[in-house]
Amino acid sequence: MEPQSTRAEVDRLVAELEQAEAYEQRLRQVIIDVRDQLAAGHHAAALSMLNAALNDIDSATDVVTHRRG
């Protein structure tokens, strides 16, 4: 690879890593929020939050796997 294309690839990988880290933080926050809802006895709210998180996970595959082309 030429230096320019190498730099572009490194930049792309760094951006992808930053996206993945932000995604991980959002999931960790969902876990904390669900745990709080369960501790407060709000089981329906916790279940709703988990369902929303699963929907987000299903629609966010591009964060986990890079699509080329």
C-alpha positions in Angstrom: 0.0 0.0 0.0 1.1 3.5 -0.7 1.4 5.9 2.3 -1.7 7.8 1.2 -3.9 4.7 1.0 -2.3 3.3 4.2 -3.2 6.6 6.0 -6.8 6.4 4.7 -7.1 2.8 5.9 -5.8 3.7 9.3 -8.2 6.6 9.6 -11.1 4.3 8.5 -10.1 1.8 11.1 -9.8 4.4 13.9 -13.2 5.8 13.0 -14.7 2.3 13.0 -13.1 1.6 16.4 -14.5 4.8 17.8 -18.0 3.8 16.6 -17.7 0.4 18.2 -16.6 1.9 21.5 -19.5 4.4 21.5 -21.9 1.5 20.7 -20.4 -0.5 23.6 -20.9 2.4 25.9 -24.6 2.7 24.9 -25.1 -1.0 25.5 -23.5 -0.8 28.9 -25.8 2.1 29.8 -28.8 0.1 28.8 -27.6 -2.7 31.1 -27.3 -0.2 34.0 -30.7 1.3 33.2 -32.4 -2.1 33.0 -30.8 -3.2 36.2 -32.2 -0.1 37.9 -35.6 -0.7 36.6 -35.6 -4.3 37.8 -34.4 -3.2 41.2 -37.2 -0.8 41.4 -39.7 -3.5 40.5 -40.5 -2.1 37.1 -40.3 -5.4 35.2 -42.4 -4.3 32.3 -40.3 -1.2 31.7 -37.1 -3.3 31.9 -38.5 -5.7 29.4 -39.5 -2.9 27.1 -35.9 -1.4 27.4 -34.4 -4.8 26.6 -36.7 -5.2 23.5 -35.6 -1.8 22.3 -32.0 -2.7 22.8 -32.4 -5.9 20.8 -34.1 -4.0 18.0 -31.1 -1.5 18.0 -28.7 -4.4 17.9 -30.5 -6.0 15.0 -30.4 -2.7 13.1 -26.8 -1.8 13.9 -25.0 -4.6 12.2 -22.9 -2.1 10.2 -21.3 -1.0 13.5 -20.1 -4.5 14.1 -19.2 -5.6 10.6 -17.8 -3.3 8.0 -19.5 -3.3 4.7 -17.2 -2.8 1.7 -18.3 -1.7 -1.7 
